[in-house]
Amino acid sequence: MQIAAQLLAALGDSIEAIKAHLSGMDGSTLERLLETVPRTSPVGSAEMVMIILLYREIERRQTEDRNYH
């Protein structure tokens, strides 16, 4: 159980690091990265997690843009 908790903590840290990295990218880089990720990734795979994080970052920026205008 302790090993599982350590792995989940490490996974959470990795996801937060990826989110921070994506937030520093410009919009066109995010779009190009999204185009390179396979669309048929298995559920729960690293690729699927990356797609979700990319979409969330793009959506966050679009929401911010709408709120500023």
Backbone torsions as a table, in degrees:
resi	resn	phi	psi	omega
1	MET	NA	-37.5	-179.6
2	GLN	-66.5	-38.0	178.3
3	ILE	-65.0	-42.0	178.7
4	ALA	-61.4	-42.0	179.3
5	ALA	-63.6	-40.3	178.5
6	GLN	-65.8	-41.8	178.7
7	LEU	-65.2	-41.5	178.2
8	LEU	-65.0	-38.0	177.3
9	ALA	-65.0	-42.6	178.3
10	ALA	-64.6	-40.3	177.4
11	LEU	-62.5	-44.7	177.7
12	GLY	-60.0	-42.2	177.6
13	ASP	-62.7	-41.0	179.6
14	SER	-65.2	-42.0	179.0
15	ILE	-64.4	-41.8	177.6
16	GLU	-63.0	-39.0	178.1
17	ALA	-64.8	-40.9	177.9
18	ILE	-64.5	-44.3	178.7
19	LYS	-59.2	-42.5	179.3
20	ALA	-64.4	-39.9	179.2
21	HIS	-65.4	-44.6	179.4
22	LEU	-62.9	-37.3	-178.4
23	SER	-66.1	-20.9	178.2
24	GLY	-88.1	-7.4	-179.4
25	MET	-84.2	151.5	175.3
26	ASP	-79.3	164.5	-173.7
27	GLY	-60.0	-40.3	-178.4
28	SER	-68.9	-33.9	176.9
29	THR	-66.9	-40.5	176.6
30	LEU	-60.2	-44.6	-179.6
31	GLU	-63.7	-42.2	179.3
32	ARG	-65.9	-39.7	177.8
33	LEU	-63.6	-42.1	178.5
34	LEU	-60.3	-36.5	179.3
35	GLU	-67.3	-25.5	-176.5
36	THR	-88.3	-16.4	-178.3
37	VAL	-78.8	132.1	-179.8
38	PRO	-58.1	136.5	-179.0
39	ARG	-81.6	-15.6	-177.0
40	THR	-106.5	36.6	-179.4
41	SER	-70.2	140.6	177.8
42	PRO	-64.5	147.0	178.1
43	VAL	-59.8	133.9	178.5
44	GLY	85.8	-2.5	-179.8
45	SER	-78.7	164.6	177.6
46	ALA	-60.1	-37.6	179.6
47	GLU	-63.9	-41.2	179.7
48	MET	-65.9	-40.3	177.2
49	VAL	-60.9	-43.0	179.5
50	MET	-62.4	-42.6	178.6
51	ILE	-60.2	-45.0	-179.8
52	ILE	-62.2	-45.0	179.8
53	LEU	-64.0	-39.1	177.5
54	LEU	-63.2	-48.8	179.5
55	TYR	-60.6	-40.3	179.9
56	ARG	-64.1	-41.0	179.5
57	GLU	-67.3	-43.0	178.2
58	ILE	-62.5	-44.5	179.2
59	GLU	-63.9	-39.5	178.7
60	ARG	-60.2	-43.2	179.9
61	ARG	-67.7	-39.8	178.2
62	GLN	-64.0	-40.0	178.1
63	THR	-64.2	-43.5	178.3
64	GLU	-62.2	-42.5	178.9
65	ASP	-60.9	-42.2	178.6
66	ARG	-64.6	-38.0	-178.2
67	ASN	-72.0	-26.1	179.8
68	TYR	-83.5	-16.8	-177.3
69	HIS	-101.4	NA	NA
